[in-house]
Amino acid sequence: MSSLVFIILISISVSIALGYALYNFYSVKKLDEGSQRMQEIALAIRQGANTFIRNEYRSLSLIMLIVASILTVFISWQMAISFILGAVMSGTAAWVGLKIATYCNVRVSNVARTSKSLAETLKVAYRGGSVMGLSVGAFALLGILLVYLCFGLFDGQIAAVMEGRERLNFLGFPIPFTVTLSGYALGCSLIAMFNRVGGGIYTKAADMGADLVGKTEAKIAEDDPRNPATIADNVGDNVGDVAGLGADLLESYVGAILASAILACELYRSHASPISAELLRRMIIYPVVFAALGLLACVLGTMSLLVKPKLSTKAHRELNLSTWISASLSLIFGLGLTAWLFKSRPDLDLKSAQFRLGFISPWLAACFGVMAGIAIGLLAEYYTSYSYKPTLSVAESTLEGTALTITSGMSVGMRSTMAPVIVLASAIYGSYSVAGIYGVAIAAMGMLSFVTATVSVDTYGPIADNAGGISEMSSLDAEVRIITDTLDAVGNTTAAIGKGFAIGSAALAALSMMVSYLYAATPAAEVISLNLVQPISLVGAMIGAALPFLFSGFLIDAVSKTARTMVNEVRRQFKEISGVLEGQTQPDYKRCIEISSDGALREMRKPALISVLFPVCTGFIFGPKFVGGVLIGATLSAIMLALYTGNAGGAWDNAKKYIEIGGLAGSERGSEAHNAAIIGDTVGDPLKDTVGPSLDILIKIMSVSSLIAVSIFSHYNLLDYLLSKW
């Protein structure tokens, strides 16, 4: 079977996706921006977002060069190239998404103003979101295609490549071929970490400043143009929820595909049950071609909404339908690919790869991942939407004061962890049962095979949110604000679903990388045995379980510090700038944007460095079994904490919105109940938009950095040295 066919197929898929993204980009950009006031506000948001991303990427460029130099010396120059390629692809996708979001927001607002049609406004917002979704899928696959070509993974002589896997670096250390392959994932991971952490600090500091002073003290609306922090708040939505989310899911997508390839390579060199060279080639090709077919499926799913002549007034149903079409087509296309690769050659010994149900085994594993992703999304919707009991109970508790509002939201968040974990556990066990450990990685890939559709829907949310803010600040008709508020409310639910989907996919991707780590930790190609009863592994697991809490504490403190500065600045402007509260003088928006930007760039370094350096440094001190324990403890702890913070924050947020649309009698705007809801939402802001999303990346980047460094610290660590001298 010629590899050229697969190369052409992936290239066509990437080209179609990028071409369609470019078409949607310019289709949105050519729309009218509306009145002069609308254009001024949109320009301020766009300039603020562009300034932040330029400053962030300037700082990141230096970090990337340092990391690439270290990889070149201690690992290999091939990994350094892959690392830079991953950073470039992830950074480009985030940059494109930020661009379209800041162009699309004002056009969504103007379409709502001119058409008075919810359906037409939804189309524009979703078209803008699709640019980010298509870019994430296309740029991720483009980079993987280049990595595969560079390392000869499409070549028929993969066995020969694997035979030379133990390369020596400049210092004479043996570096496994599979470890070198993970450099691309590391590049994506670092960009995702800085975008998620920096964006999360930026957006929540601005949001908290706007709410705490504007809404509770000055008693003005959330997006009132008199509030100096409101432009920074809208900038933050783009930085955190567009660039951050896109980079996050791109990283999971890449991690799942490469983890599948790495595990296939490890099975090949396993002494217990080695697979053939031909089966290895097909198992390496399978996840990337499956993802390429999934990208084509998402193009069709996106078009199903955008070319539909008449949409219903139920925006949520239309968005869900587009996602379900994408997921269904991904599985249908994937079934054909599975039969083509694994059924066409009866001589392949599929049992050696633990394919227990024959050729269909990897496809069934992918199905487990898809079903788990959908189920986790629906569970997130149940716990965070004000259409269901959990969030309604939080809203009702506001009538009894702030304390009960906080405790009610905490209760919802804690209770919401069990069901998603059961879903994840079922997916892991089911995929392992049908296709072994390779099946777990394929389940992660299956969950992310329609990532383009997921990111498109998620990006639609902040675009709609910005459109509502622009409508409010431009004093547009109440009818326009009803349309944008409706779309924004749906966006809140899709954002909660996206966060649930992100942690689910992160857990599966991190688990796949962790298993790769356990293989790479021993030169004999036998998976390292981690016995948690052994003190070294148990201590590692305990410390690993505490690490997400330490990481989260730094993030919350970073948000609090920046928010405190923002609150003081908003109070200062209300007090010292004459005519601001009366609407006679324009506030100093630029100063608030600078506060969020400077705070985010300054505060994001410490938590980002922890995620990369902690497993590597402790590995050189305590060895691979300690780090294995750290990875297990951190992954389990982070999954629970991410689910709790995301769902609790989402419940508080939507409880406030339920009150603001008049859903709860006795809790009108400005009432004590409304103030309690605002405080609850403010407490939840850094949890759902900074801590929860960043924990996804924490466990993935720890797994990747451990996998890269283990080839050295499995041979050279302080603990082994001291024991040998004892």
C-alpha positions in Angstrom: 0.0 0.0 0.0 1.7 3.2 -1.2 2.3 5.9 1.5 1.9 8.5 -1.2 -1.8 8.0 -1.2 -2.0 8.9 2.5 0.3 11.9 2.1 -1.9 13.2 -0.7 -5.1 12.6 1.3 -3.7 14.5 4.4 -2.5 17.3 2.1 -5.9 17.6 0.4 -7.6 17.6 3.8 -5.4 20.4 5.2 -5.7 22.4 2.0 -9.5 22.2 1.9 -9.7 23.2 5.6 -7.3 26.2 5.2 -9.0 27.3 2.0 -12.4 27.2 3.7 -11.1 29.0 6.7 -9.7 31.7 4.4 -13.0 32.0 2.6 -14.9 32.4 5.9 -12.4 34.9 7.2 -12.9 37.2 4.2 -16.6 36.6 4.1 -16.8 37.9 7.6 -14.3 40.8 7.1 -16.2 42.2 4.1 -19.4 42.8 6.2 -20.2 46.2 7.4 -18.9 47.2 10.9 -21.9 49.5 11.6 -21.9 53.0 13.1 -18.9 55.1 13.9 -19.3 54.4 17.7 -19.3 50.7 17.0 -16.2 50.9 14.9 -14.4 52.9 17.6 -15.2 50.3 20.3 -14.3 47.4 18.1 -11.0 49.0 17.2 -10.1 49.5 20.8 -10.8 45.8 21.5 -8.8 44.7 18.5 -5.8 46.9 19.3 -5.8 45.7 22.9 -5.8 42.0 21.8 -3.1 42.6 19.2 -0.9 44.4 21.7 -1.2 41.6 24.2 -0.5 38.8 21.7 2.5 40.7 20.2 4.0 41.2 23.6 3.4 37.6 24.7 4.9 36.2 21.5 7.9 38.5 21.8 8.5 37.0 25.3 7.8 33.5 24.1 10.3 33.8 21.2 13.2 34.1 23.6 11.9 31.2 25.8 11.5 29.0 22.7 15.0 29.7 21.5 16.4 28.8 25.0 14.4 25.6 25.1 15.3 24.7 21.5 19.0 25.2 22.4 18.7 22.9 25.5 17.0 20.2 23.4 19.7 20.4 20.8 22.4 19.8 23.4 20.8 17.3 25.7 18.4 15.5 23.4 18.8 16.0 19.6 18.6 18.6 16.9 15.7 16.7 15.3 13.7 17.2 18.5 14.6 20.9 18.5 13.3 21.3 15.0 10.0 19.5 15.9 9.7 21.6 19.0 10.0 24.9 17.0 7.6 23.5 14.4 5.0 22.7 17.0 5.3 26.2 18.6 4.9 27.9 15.2 1.8 25.9 14.3 0.1 26.4 17.6 1.0 30.1 17.8 -0.2 30.7 14.2 -3.6 29.0 14.8 -4.1 31.1 18.0 -3.1 34.3 16.2 -5.5 33.6 13.3 -8.3 32.9 15.8 -7.7 36.1 17.7 -7.7 38.1 14.5 -11.1 36.8 13.3 -12.7 37.1 16.7 -11.8 40.8 16.9 -13.1 41.4 13.3 -16.2 39.3 13.7 -17.6 40.7 17.0 -18.7 44.1 15.7 -20.1 42.6 12.5 -22.2 40.2 14.5 -23.5 43.2 16.5 -24.3 45.1 13.2 -26.0 42.2 11.6 -28.3 41.9 14.7 -28.9 45.7 14.3 -29.7 45.6 10.6 -31.5 42.3 10.2 -33.2 41.9 13.6 -32.8 38.1 12.9 -31.4 35.7 15.4 -30.7 33.1 12.7 -28.7 35.5 10.5 -26.7 36.8 13.5 -26.0 33.2 14.6 -24.6 32.4 11.1 -22.1 35.3 11.2 -20.9 34.5 14.7 -20.5 30.8 13.8 -18.7 31.6 10.6 -16.2 33.6 12.6 -15.8 30.8 15.1 -15.3 28.3 12.3 -12.1 30.1 11.2 -10.5 29.3 14.5 -11.8 25.7 14.5 -10.6 25.0 10.9 -7.2 26.7 11.7 -6.7 24.5 14.8 -7.3 21.3 12.9 -5.5 22.3 9.7 -2.3 23.8 11.3 -2.0 20.9 13.8 -2.2 18.3 10.9 0.1 20.3 8.7 2.8 20.2 11.4 2.3 16.5 12.0 2.5 15.8 8.3 5.9 17.6 8.2 7.1 15.7 11.3 6.0 12.4 9.7 7.8 13.2 6.5 11.0 14.4 8.3 11.2 11.2 10.4 10.3 8.8 7.6 7.1 7.6 9.3 5.4 7.2 5.9 8.3 5.3 4.6 8.0 1.6 4.0 11.2 1.0 5.9 10.0 2.1 9.3 11.6 -1.0 10.8 14.9 0.3 9.7 14.2 3.6 11.2 13.3 2.0 14.5 16.5 -0.1 14.5 18.4 3.1 14.7 16.3 4.5 17.5 19.0 4.7 20.1 20.7 7.9 18.8 23.5 9.5 20.7 23.2 13.2 21.5 26.1 15.6 21.7 26.8 14.5 25.3 26.9 10.8 24.4 23.5 9.9 26.0 21.3 7.4 24.1 18.0 9.0 23.0 15.1 6.8 21.8 13.5 7.6 18.5 10.1 7.7 20.1 11.2 10.4 22.6 12.6 12.5 19.8 9.2 12.4 18.1 7.5 14.2 21.1 9.3 17.5 20.5 6.4 18.6 18.3 3.9 18.1 21.1 6.2 20.0 23.5 6.2 23.0 21.3 2.4 23.0 21.1 2.2 22.5 24.9 4.3 25.5 25.8 2.3 27.8 23.5 -0.9 26.5 25.0 0.3 26.9 28.5 1.3 30.6 28.0 -1.9 31.4 26.0 -4.2 29.7 28.6 -2.5 31.0 31.7 -1.8 34.5 30.4 -5.2 34.8 28.7 -6.9 33.5 31.9 -5.2 36.0 34.1 -5.9 38.8 31.6 -9.6 38.2 31.2 -10.5 37.5 34.8 -8.7 40.4 36.2 -10.5 42.7 33.9 -13.9 40.9 34.4 -13.6 41.0 38.2 -12.6 44.7 38.2 -15.6 45.5 35.9 -18.0 43.6 38.1 -16.9 44.5 41.6 -16.8 48.2 41.1 -19.1 48.8 38.1 -22.0 46.5 38.9 -22.0 46.2 42.7 -20.7 49.7 43.7 -21.7 52.0 40.8 -24.8 50.0 40.0 -24.2 50.2 36.2 -24.6 47.4 33.6 -21.8 44.9 32.9 -20.9 46.4 29.5 -21.8 50.0 30.3 -19.4 52.3 28.4 -18.9 54.4 31.6 -17.0 51.5 33.1 -13.3 51.9 32.4 -12.6 48.1 32.6 -15.2 47.1 30.1 -12.9 47.3 27.0 -10.3 45.2 28.9 -13.0 42.7 29.8 -13.9 42.3 26.1 -10.2 42.1 25.1 -9.8 39.3 27.7 -12.6 37.3 26.2 -10.7 37.1 23.0 -7.3 36.4 24.6 -8.4 33.7 27.0 -11.4 32.1 25.4 -10.3 32.2 21.8 -6.5 32.1 21.6 -6.2 30.1 24.9 -8.9 27.5 24.2 -7.7 26.9 20.6 -4.1 26.4 21.7 -5.4 24.1 24.5 -7.4 21.7 22.3 -4.8 21.8 19.5 -2.3 20.6 22.0 -4.6 17.7 23.1 -5.2 16.9 19.4 -1.5 16.7 18.6 -0.7 14.8 21.8 -3.3 12.1 21.1 -2.1 11.5 17.6 1.6 11.4 18.5 0.9 9.3 21.6 -0.7 6.7 19.3 2.3 6.7 17.0 4.7 6.5 20.0 2.8 3.6 21.6 2.8 1.7 18.3 6.6 2.1 18.1 7.0 0.9 21.7 4.8 -2.2 20.9 7.1 -2.9 17.9 10.3 -3.0 20.1 8.5 -4.9 22.9 10.2 -8.2 23.6 7.0 -9.7 25.0 4.8 -9.5 21.9 6.4 -7.6 19.1 4.3 -6.5 16.1 5.4 -6.8 12.5 7.0 -3.9 10.6 4.0 -3.6 8.3 1.5 -3.6 11.1 3.7 -0.9 12.8 3.5 1.3 9.7 -0.2 1.0 9.5 -0.7 1.7 13.2 1.5 4.8 12.9 -0.4 6.1 9.8 -3.9 5.3 11.2 -4.3 8.1 13.7 -3.1 10.9 11.5 -5.2 9.8 8.5 -8.2 9.3 10.8 -7.7 12.9 12.0 -7.4 14.1 8.4 -10.7 12.4 7.5 -12.2 13.9 10.7 -11.1 17.4 9.5 -13.0 16.8 6.2 -16.0 15.7 8.2 -15.9 18.9 10.2 -15.7 21.0 7.0 -19.0 19.3 5.9 -20.5 19.7 9.4 -19.6 23.4 9.4 -21.1 23.9 5.9 -24.3 22.1 7.0 -25.1 25.1 9.3 -23.7 27.9 7.1 -25.3 26.9 3.8 -28.7 26.0 5.4 -31.2 28.4 3.9 -33.3 28.8 7.0 -32.2 28.2 10.6 -34.5 27.7 13.6 -34.6 30.2 16.4 -33.0 27.6 18.7 -29.4 28.5 18.4 -28.2 25.7 20.7 -29.9 23.0 18.7 -28.3 24.3 15.4 -24.9 24.4 16.9 -25.3 20.9 18.4 -26.5 19.5 15.1 -23.4 20.8 13.3 -21.2 19.1 15.9 -23.1 15.8 15.8 -22.9 15.8 12.0 -19.1 16.3 12.2 -18.7 13.5 14.8 -20.9 11.1 12.9 -19.1 11.6 9.6 -15.8 11.3 11.4 -16.8 7.8 12.6 -18.2 6.8 9.3 -15.0 7.9 7.4 -12.9 6.3 10.1 -14.7 2.9 9.7 -13.8 2.9 6.0 -10.2 3.7 6.9 -10.0 1.0 9.5 -11.2 -1.6 7.1 -8.8 -0.3 4.4 -5.7 -0.5 6.7 -6.4 -3.5 8.9 -8.8 -5.8 7.0 -7.2 -5.7 3.6 -4.2 -7.7 4.8 -5.3 -11.0 6.4 -1.7 -11.9 7.1 -1.4 -9.1 9.7 -1.1 -10.5 13.2 -3.6 -8.2 14.8 -3.5 -10.1 18.1 0.1 -9.1 18.6 -1.2 -5.5 18.9 -3.9 -6.6 21.3 -6.7 -6.0 18.8 -9.0 -8.4 20.5 -12.0 -8.0 18.1 -10.1 -8.1 14.9 -9.6 -5.3 12.4 -12.5 -3.2 13.9 -10.9 -2.9 17.3 -9.2 0.5 16.9 -12.4 1.9 15.4 -14.4 0.7 18.4 -11.8 2.4 20.7 -12.3 5.6 18.7 -16.1 5.2 19.2 -15.5 5.0 23.0 -13.7 8.3 22.8 -16.3 10.0 20.7 -19.1 8.9 23.0 -17.2 9.9 26.1 -16.6 13.4 24.7 -20.3 13.9 23.9 -21.4 12.5 27.3 -19.0 14.7 29.2 -20.2 17.7 27.2 -23.8 16.9 28.0 -23.0 16.5 31.7 -21.2 19.9 31.8 -24.3 21.4 30.2 -26.6 19.8 32.9 -24.5 21.1 35.8 -24.0 24.6 34.4 -27.1 25.6 32.3 -29.9 27.4 34.0 -32.3 25.1 32.2 -31.5 22.4 34.8 -31.9 22.0 38.5 -28.2 22.4 39.7 -27.8 26.0 38.5 -31.4 26.9 39.3 -30.7 25.8 42.9 -27.7 28.2 43.0 -29.9 31.0 41.7 -32.5 30.3 44.3 -29.9 30.4 47.1 -29.1 34.0 46.2 -32.3 35.0 48.0 -30.7 33.8 51.2 -27.5 35.8 50.9 -23.9 35.6 49.6 -22.7 32.8 51.9 -25.3 30.3 50.8 -24.8 31.3 47.2 -21.1 30.4 47.5 -21.7 27.1 49.4 -24.4 26.1 46.9 -22.1 26.6 44.0 -19.3 24.7 45.7 -21.8 21.8 46.3 -22.8 21.7 42.6 -19.1 21.7 41.5 -18.1 18.9 43.9 -21.1 16.7 43.0 -20.4 17.3 39.3 -17.1 15.4 39.4 -18.4 11.9 39.8 -20.4 11.3 36.6 -17.7 12.6 34.2 -15.1 10.5 35.9 -17.3 7.4 35.5 -17.6 8.3 31.8 -13.8 8.7 31.4 -13.1 5.5 33.3 -15.6 3.6 31.1 -14.0 5.0 28.0 -10.5 4.0 29.2 -11.5 0.5 30.2 -13.6 -0.1 27.1 -10.9 1.1 24.7 -8.2 -0.9 26.5 -10.4 -4.0 26.4 -10.8 -3.9 22.6 -7.4 -2.6 21.5 -5.0 -2.6 24.4 -3.0 0.4 25.4 -2.9 1.6 21.8 -6.7 1.7 22.0 -6.6 4.2 24.9 -4.5 6.6 22.7 -6.9 6.0 19.8 -9.9 6.8 22.1 -8.3 10.2 22.8 -7.7 10.7 19.1 -11.4 9.7 18.4 -12.6 12.2 21.0 -10.6 14.9 19.2 -11.2 13.8 15.7 -13.9 16.4 15.4 -12.0 19.1 17.3 -12.6 21.6 14.5 -16.3 21.5 15.2 -15.8 21.8 18.9 -13.5 24.8 18.7 -15.8 26.4 16.1 -18.7 26.3 18.6 -16.5 27.4 21.5 -15.1 30.4 19.6 -18.6 31.4 18.7 -19.2 32.1 22.4 -16.7 34.9 23.1 -17.6 36.4 19.7 -21.3 36.6 20.7 -20.2 37.9 24.2 -18.2 40.7 22.6 -21.1 41.5 20.2 -23.3 42.0 23.2 -20.8 44.3 24.9 -20.4 46.4 21.7 -24.2 46.6 21.4 -24.5 47.8 25.0 -21.6 50.3 24.7 -23.0 51.7 21.4 -26.5 52.2 23.0 -28.2 50.1 20.3 -31.9 49.2 20.5 -33.1 46.8 23.2 -34.2 44.4 20.4 -30.6 44.1 19.3 -29.4 43.4 22.8 -32.0 40.7 23.2 -30.6 38.9 20.1 -26.9 39.2 21.3 -27.8 38.2 24.9 -29.6 35.1 23.6 -26.6 34.1 21.6 -24.3 35.0 24.6 -26.4 32.8 26.9 -26.0 29.9 24.5 -22.3 30.7 24.3 -22.0 30.3 28.1 -23.4 26.8 27.8 -21.1 25.9 24.8 -18.1 27.2 26.8 -19.0 25.0 29.7 -19.3 22.0 27.3 -16.0 23.0 25.7 -14.3 23.0 29.1 -15.7 19.6 30.0 -14.6 18.3 26.6 -11.1 19.8 27.1 -10.5 18.1 30.5 -11.8 14.8 29.2 -9.5 14.9 26.1 -6.6 16.1 28.3 -7.1 13.1 30.6 -7.0 10.6 27.8 -4.1 12.4 26.0 -2.1 12.7 29.2 -2.7 9.0 30.1 -1.4 8.0 26.6 1.7 10.1 27.1 2.1 8.7 30.6 2.2 5.1 29.3 4.7 6.2 26.6 6.8 7.5 29.5 6.6 4.2 31.3 7.9 2.4 28.2 10.6 5.0 27.5 11.9 4.9 31.2 13.5 1.5 30.6 15.9 0.7 27.8 14.6 -2.9 27.6 11.4 -1.9 26.0 9.5 -3.3 28.9 6.9 -1.0 30.6 8.3 0.2 34.0 6.4 -1.3 36.9 4.9 1.4 39.2 4.0 -0.1 42.6 2.3 2.7 44.6 3.0 0.7 47.8 6.7 1.4 47.2 7.7 4.5 49.1 9.4 6.3 46.2 6.3 6.0 43.9 3.9 6.7 46.8 5.7 9.8 47.8 5.8 10.9 44.2 2.0 10.3 43.9 1.3 12.3 47.1 3.4 15.2 45.9 1.9 15.0 42.4 -1.6 15.2 43.9 -0.7 18.4 45.7 0.9 20.0 42.7 -2.3 21.0 40.9 -3.4 22.8 44.1 -0.1 24.7 44.3 -0.4 25.5 40.6 -4.0 26.7 41.1 -3.1 28.8 44.1 -0.5 30.7 42.1 -3.0 31.3 39.3 -5.7 32.6 41.7 -3.2 34.8 43.4 -2.1 36.1 40.1 -5.7 37.0 39.1 -6.3 38.6 42.6 -3.2 40.8 42.3 -4.1 42.0 38.9 -7.8 42.4 39.7 -6.9 44.4 42.8 -4.9 46.9 40.7 -7.8 47.0 38.2 -10.4 47.7 41.0 -8.3 50.5 42.4 -7.9 52.0 38.9 -11.7 51.9 38.2 -12.4 53.5 41.5 -9.8 56.1 40.9 -11.3 57.0 37.5 -14.8 57.2 38.9 -13.5 59.5 41.7 -11.0 61.7 39.9 -12.1 62.0 36.3 -15.0 64.4 36.2 -18.1 63.4 34.3 -17.3 59.7 33.8 -20.2 58.3 35.8 -22.5 60.9 34.2 -21.5 59.8 30.7 -20.1 63.2 29.8 -16.4 62.1 29.7 -14.9 59.0 28.2 -13.0 56.8 30.7 -9.3 55.9 30.2 -9.8 52.4 28.7 -6.2 52.2 27.6 -4.9 52.2 31.2 -7.1 49.3 32.2 -6.0 47.3 29.2 -2.4 48.0 30.2 -3.0 46.8 33.7 -4.5 43.4 32.5 -1.8 43.0 29.9 1.1 43.8 32.2 -0.3 41.7 35.0 -0.9 38.6 32.8 2.6 38.8 31.2 4.2 39.2 34.6 2.3 36.6 36.6 2.0 33.8 34.1 5.7 32.9 34.3 5.8 31.1 37.6 2.9 28.6 37.1 4.1 28.0 33.5 7.6 27.2 34.6 6.4 24.9 37.4 4.6 22.7 34.9 7.7 22.2 32.8 10.5 22.1 35.3 9.0 20.2 38.3 8.9 16.7 36.7 12.2 17.2 35.0 14.1 18.5 38.0 12.7 15.9 40.4 13.5 13.2 37.8 17.2 14.1 37.9 17.0 13.9 41.7 14.7 11.0 42.5 14.5 9.0 39.2 11.8 7.7 36.9 9.7 5.8 39.4 9.2 9.0 41.5 8.2 11.0 38.4 5.8 8.2 37.4 4.1 8.6 40.8 4.0 12.3 40.3 2.3 12.0 36.9 -0.3 9.6 38.3 -1.0 11.8 41.4 -1.1 15.0 39.4 -3.3 13.6 36.7 -5.9 12.2 39.0 -5.9 15.3 41.2 -6.1 17.7 38.3 -9.0 16.0 36.6 -11.1 16.3 39.8 -10.0 19.9 40.4 -10.6 21.0 36.8 -14.1 19.5 36.8 -15.0 21.0 40.1 -13.7 24.5 39.3 -15.2 24.6 35.8 -18.6 23.4 36.8 -18.9 25.4 40.0 -17.8 28.6 38.1 -20.2 27.9 35.3 -23.1 27.4 37.7 -22.4 30.7 39.5 -22.1 32.5 36.2 -25.3 31.2 34.7 -27.2 31.6 38.0 -26.3 35.3 37.7 -27.5 35.5 34.1 -30.7 33.7 35.1 -31.4 36.4 37.6 -30.5 39.2 35.1 -33.0 37.9 32.5 -35.7 38.1 35.2 -36.0 34.4 35.8 -36.2 34.6 39.6 -38.9 36.6 41.4 -37.5 38.9 44.1 -34.0 39.2 42.6 -34.2 42.2 40.3 -31.1 44.0 39.1 -29.6 45.9 42.1 -31.3 43.8 44.7 -29.4 41.9 47.5 -30.0 38.7 45.7 -28.5 40.1 42.5 -25.5 41.4 44.4 -25.0 37.9 45.9 -25.1 36.4 42.4 -22.5 38.8 41.2 -20.2 37.9 44.1 -20.7 34.2 43.4 -19.9 34.8 39.7 -16.8 36.8 40.7 -15.6 34.0 42.9 -16.2 31.5 40.1 -14.5 33.6 37.4 -10.9 32.7 38.1 -11.9 29.1 38.8 -13.7 28.4 35.5 -11.7 30.6 33.2 -8.2 30.5 34.6 -7.7 27.5 37.0 -9.8 24.8 35.3 -8.6 25.3 31.7 -5.0 25.7 32.8 -5.1 22.4 34.7 -5.8 20.6 31.4 -2.5 21.8 30.1 -0.6 21.2 33.3 -1.1 17.4 33.1 -0.3 17.3 29.4 2.8 19.4 29.5 4.1 17.4 32.6 3.6 14.2 30.7 5.4 15.5 27.6 8.3 17.0 29.4 8.8 13.9 31.5 8.7 11.7 28.4 11.4 13.9 26.8 13.7 13.9 29.8 13.3 10.3 31.0 15.8 8.9 28.5 18.5 10.8 30.4 17.3 10.8 34.1 16.5 7.0 33.9 20.2 6.5 33.5 21.5 9.5 35.5 19.8 10.6 38.7 21.1 11.5 42.2 19.1 8.9 44.0 20.5 6.0 42.0 24.0 7.5 42.4 23.7 7.7 46.2 22.3 4.1 46.4 25.1 2.8 44.3 27.6 4.4 46.7 25.8 3.2 49.9 
